[in-house]
Amino acid sequence: MEMGTIKGSSMMVKVVRSLMEEGWSFTPNELDIIVRAEHPETGESISFPSFGSLKMWLYEKGLSY
């Protein structure tokens, strides 16, 4: 996934960049909105049924920094 195609606020983009550095990979849909996140090393994976659920997850991850 290219960073320039991510849809969302600057905070969301910054958190996604940080998570990518930690090994997370993100799957966008046809509108370039992230619909799935996976961490291959830990096996953790999450799907986002809505943009709101993606935002909540990213905000929670951002608070943990």
ABEGO torsion letter per residue (X at the ends): XBAAABBEBAAAAAAAAAAAAAGBBBBBBAAGBBABBBBAAAGBBBBBABAAAAAAAAAAAAAAX
